[in-house]
Amino acid sequence: MTDSLRILVTGAAGLVGAEVTARLAAAGHRVTALVHRNPALVRNDGTPLETGAVTCLSGDVTKPRLGLPEATYRELAAGGLDRIVHCAAITDFGLPDEIYQAVNVDGTAHVIELARAGGIPLVHVGTAYVCGERDGSIAETELDEGQRLANAYEDSKFRAETLVHKAQGDGVRAAIVRPSIVVGDERTGVVRDYKNIYVVLRLTTEGRVRSLPGQYEARLDLVPVDYVADVITEVTHRFEEAAGRTFHAVGAPLTLRDFSDVLAEYPPFQVPRFVPATSFDVARLPRRERSYHERVITLYESYFRRRMSFDDAHTAGFTTRRAPGNAQDFLRVLIDHCLESGYLGRSPADVTEAPDRPDAPGPGATSAGNGAGPAGSVRNGAGR
Ligand SMILES: NC(=O)c1ccc[n+]([C@@H]2O[C@H](COP(=O)([O-])OP(=O)(O)OC[C@H]3O[C@@H](n4cnc5c(N)ncnc54)[C@H](OP(=O)(O)O)[C@@H]3O)[C@@H](O)[C@H]2O)c1
């Protein structure tokens, strides 16, 4: 086992942060968890982290000194830490630009300041989607290729990563891990927070959204949260080998055709139709579908036309841990769990008769289960 390190994890109560915190604490490190509004450290499977394993500090990365009392900050900066793992971010879509600026960009600047002040190695968690709307193979060595960023979240993560690179040039030692779209556990499909792609999955399979602008050749990249946490943890442990490098923590790309084929295996599901953007006309959608489109689908639309694939040569050469190789099988695991948990599976008849629900997912919504029991977890035809 590695020597016990003193590690600050920002965003420690988040989906990824809690899994990283749990792994580092289990490895015997002394972990300080920076928490914000939600102080509960709960693992992806719902298990609370053992009290005593981790010290919690309440802070806010948007503030100077991470919002910590001066004495606490001074202590951390004056030799109190061996690593910082920066997971804190705003990950919901559709929020005002200034929120992404404050948390994702200024927050990263404040974390870099601490790293610089204390000479502390920094593991920055970015996103593979800093590639924006580029197509083709995306290398871990690439950042600014003149790409168009699809939304304020991507733009802020791009600028945050640019700050990390600049700080590296000024002597801050850093490594970057870039996950793609983080979803449930590789084996069980369990996920703590049904956000982002899950909201789209529910709206489409329930038949609320029947057509979307997109191309069947476009690719989604879904990566299990446990794999992402394993990569971040290993980069943190083996920082001396990882320093100065960027690691894609990504899955196998899944075309929208493969995605649709898997959905079609499930009897309760409506399978959405992807229509080329040039012939997609929002105005012709039924009133309720138009409303879902305008409130939710527009936030994710660009992910249905991208044809990128993430090269993860650095990660593959660094760790023996491998992400799921078969994206369709992994999608089945995710869907089976959604059905078992009741998040998915309302029959189209229920949906047609139901009035607009007050909990209908909106921008950035973390949708809870819909209360209806699973409508079945048996797929049509094809086995895994
Ligand atoms: N989830 C994904 O699909 C995905 C994909 C690629 C990359 N990533 C990156 O992975 C990292 C972790 O993401 P995640 O999925 O774990 O996100 P998450 O579940 O939304 O967690 C984000 C954490 O950041 C904290 N935070 C927000 N504002 C803060 C502030 N002002 N000060 C301190 N902490 C603050 C949140 O605390 P409160 O809730 O208490 O405010 C939360 O614990 C992020 O850098 C994200 O950009 C995520």
The ligand as a Gaussian input file, in Angstrom:
#p B3LYP/6-31G(d) Opt

LIG

0 1
 N      -21.339000      13.828000     -14.324000
 C      -20.839000      13.798000     -15.552000
 O      -21.462000      13.286000     -16.489000
 C      -19.475000      14.363000     -15.830000
 C      -18.928000      14.165000     -17.099000
 C      -17.667000      14.672000     -17.379000
 C      -16.984000      15.355000     -16.412000
 N      -17.540000      15.541000     -15.179000
 C      -16.764000      16.307000     -14.204000
 O      -16.553000      15.491000     -13.069000
 C      -16.519000      16.309000     -11.894000
 C      -17.470000      15.741000     -10.878000
 O      -18.774000      15.730000     -11.445000
 P      -20.012000      15.046000     -10.706000
 O      -20.753000      14.262000     -11.707000
 O      -19.564000      14.383000      -9.460000
 O      -20.865000      16.324000     -10.379000
 P      -21.939000      16.547000      -9.235000
 O      -22.514000      15.258000      -8.785000
 O      -22.844000      17.595000      -9.779000
 O      -21.074000      17.120000      -8.046000
 C      -20.478000      18.375000      -8.093000
 C      -20.044000      18.759000      -6.704000
 O      -19.504000      20.086000      -6.768000
 C      -19.967000      20.773000      -5.624000
 N      -20.005000      22.215000      -5.814000
 C      -20.820000      22.924000      -6.624000
 N      -20.625000      24.231000      -6.444000
 C      -19.664000      24.356000      -5.494000
 C      -19.048000      25.455000      -4.864000
 N      -19.385000      26.711000      -5.166000
 N      -18.085000      25.209000      -3.936000
 C      -17.744000      23.934000      -3.608000
 N      -18.315000      22.861000      -4.157000
 C      -19.269000      23.062000      -5.084000
 C      -21.366000      20.251000      -5.414000
 O      -21.760000      20.523000      -4.085000
 P      -23.269000      21.032000      -3.737000
 O      -24.176000      20.098000      -4.494000
 O      -23.343000      20.880000      -2.274000
 O      -23.357000      22.453000      -4.225000
 C      -21.178000      18.771000      -5.704000
 O      -20.788000      18.069000      -4.552000
 C      -16.859000      17.726000     -12.360000
 O      -15.676000      18.442000     -12.516000
 C      -17.515000      17.519000     -13.698000
 O      -17.344000      18.647000     -14.539000
 C      -18.762000      15.051000     -14.855000

